[in-house]
Amino acid sequence: MDKDKNTLTKEIMARVIADAVLHALELMDFEFSDICKDEGIAIANEVQQILYKYGFDEEHEYDEATDFNAIEDIVRIYENHGYSSGVIHDF
C-alpha cells in the first residue's frame, strides 16, 4: 500500500509542477501550440500505424486478443511520448 501511496504522491506533485510550468509559459511570449500540434500529429500517425498493423482498416472480425494488443501498443505510444497511464496500466 505504501508503494501506491508514493506513486499517488508523485503523480500529485507532477500535476502541481506541470500546472506551475504551464502558468509560467502563459506569462511568457512563447507560442507553444505549434509544438503541441506537432506532437499530436506524431502520436496520431503512430496510432494509425498500430491500427493498420492489427487490420482495423479492413473489414474483418476482431478477437479480444487483437483488441487487447492494439490497446497495449497504443498505450505504449503515449508512454513513449512521456504521458503516464498511471497505476491503472501497471500489469
N, C-alpha and C positions, 0 to 999 in steps of 0.2 A: 504494500500500500504506500510506503514511503516513496518508492520509485514513481508511482503515479502522481503523488503529491508534488514531487520535484519536477516532473515533466509539466504538470499544470502550472506550477510557479514559473517555469522557464517560458512557457507559452504566453502567460500573462505579461511577463517582463518584455518579451519580444513584441507583443502588441503595443505596450506603452512606449517602447523605444521607436517602433515604426510610426506611431502616431506623432511622436515628437519630431522625427525626421521629416514626415510629411508636412507638418506645420512649418518647420524651418524652410523647406523647399517652397512653400507657398509664399513666404516672405521674400524670397529671392526672385530676381528677374531671370527665371530659368524656365525654359519650355521643355518639360519632360513628357508631354503627351506623345511626341514622336517616338521616344524610347519605349514607352508602354505599347504604342501601336506596333512597333517593330517586333517586340517580344510576343505580343498577342498573335501576330501573323505567323511567327515562327512556331509557336505552340499549336496553332490551328493546323498548320501544314504537317506537323509531326502526328497530330491526332488523325488527320486524314490518311496518312500513310498506314497507321495502325488499322484503321477501318478497311482500307484496301487489302492489307495483309490478311485479315480474317474474313475477307469476302463480303463485307457489309455493303459493297457497292453493287453486288449481283443479287439476283432473286434466288434464294435458297433458304432452307430451314436451318435455324441455328440451334445448337445444343447448349446446355448450361456451361459446359467446359469452355466452349468458344467464347461465350459471353464473358465468363469469369476472366479468361486470359486476356481478352481485349481490354476489359476494365483495368486489370492489373497493369497492363502496359501503358495505358493512358495515365493512370495514377503515377507511374514511374516518370512519365514525361514531365508532369508538374513538379515532382520531387527533384528531377534533374535541373529544373529551372529555379529551384530554391523555394518552392512552395511546399509547406508542410501539410500533410494529411492528418497530422496529429496522432494521437494514440489509437484512434479508431482503425487505422490501416496498418497496425503493427501485428502481422500474422506471425 
